[in-house]
């Protein structure tokens, strides 16, 4: 099973691909200095494989790498940040 995570900026979302198929996504709204994560979803047939965590971890690291502050409106992203304190400094507000 090949897993890839990409920023699909056209759709304003990070996507996790499994063998080339979109298995899940993290929607965002991009602002000049911040990224607002609004929703994270993994398709039912891919649940339970840790894909959401890999997806959100990658999205947060990509945000950090580009200097964006993070607004975790999505409950999953907010909970992920609580469990991974290395990302707490990214939170805006």
C-alpha positions in Angstrom: 0.0 0.0 0.0 1.6 3.2 -1.2 0.7 6.3 0.8 1.3 9.8 -0.4 0.2 13.2 1.0 -0.2 16.2 -1.3 -1.4 19.8 -1.0 -4.2 20.1 -3.6 -4.2 23.9 -3.5 -6.8 24.0 -6.3 -9.3 22.3 -4.0 -7.9 24.0 -0.9 -7.1 20.8 0.9 -4.4 18.3 1.8 -5.1 14.9 0.5 -3.9 11.5 1.5 -3.6 9.1 -1.4 -3.5 5.3 -1.1 -2.2 3.7 -4.2 -3.2 6.8 -6.1 -6.7 7.0 -4.8 -7.9 9.9 -2.5 -8.6 8.2 0.8 -9.1 11.3 2.8 -8.6 15.1 3.0 -8.1 18.1 5.3 -9.9 21.1 4.0 -8.4 24.6 4.6 -8.9 28.3 3.9 -5.7 30.1 3.3 -5.1 33.6 4.4 -1.9 35.7 4.0 -0.4 34.7 7.4 -2.5 31.8 8.5 -4.2 28.6 7.4 -7.6 27.7 8.8 -8.3 23.9 8.9 -12.1 23.5 8.7 -12.7 19.8 8.1 -10.9 16.4 8.0 -12.3 13.3 6.6 -11.2 9.8 5.7 -13.4 7.6 3.5 -15.0 4.7 5.5 -13.1 2.0 3.7 -9.8 3.5 4.8 -10.7 4.2 8.4 -8.6 2.6 11.2 -5.3 2.8 9.3 -3.9 5.9 10.9 -4.3 7.9 7.7 -6.0 11.0 9.4 -3.1 11.3 11.8 -0.5 11.1 9.0 -2.5 13.6 6.9 -2.9 16.2 9.7 0.7 15.8 10.9 1.9 16.4 7.4 -0.4 19.4 6.9 0.7 21.0 10.1 4.4 20.4 9.3 3.9 21.9 5.9 2.2 24.9 7.5 5.1 25.3 9.9 7.6 25.1 7.1 6.0 27.9 5.2 5.6 30.1 8.3 1.8 30.0 8.6 -0.1 30.3 11.8 -2.8 27.6 12.3 -6.4 28.0 13.2 -7.8 24.6 14.1 -11.5 25.0 13.5 -11.7 21.2 12.7 -12.1 19.2 15.9 -9.7 16.5 14.7 -7.0 19.0 14.0 -7.5 20.7 17.4 -7.3 17.3 19.1 -4.2 16.3 17.1 -2.5 19.5 18.2 -3.4 18.8 21.9 -1.8 15.4 21.6 1.3 16.6 19.7 2.7 19.6 21.7 5.4 20.3 19.1 2.6 22.0 17.0 1.0 24.1 19.8 3.2 27.0 19.0 1.6 27.2 15.5 -1.8 28.0 16.9 -3.1 31.5 16.1 -4.9 33.0 19.1 
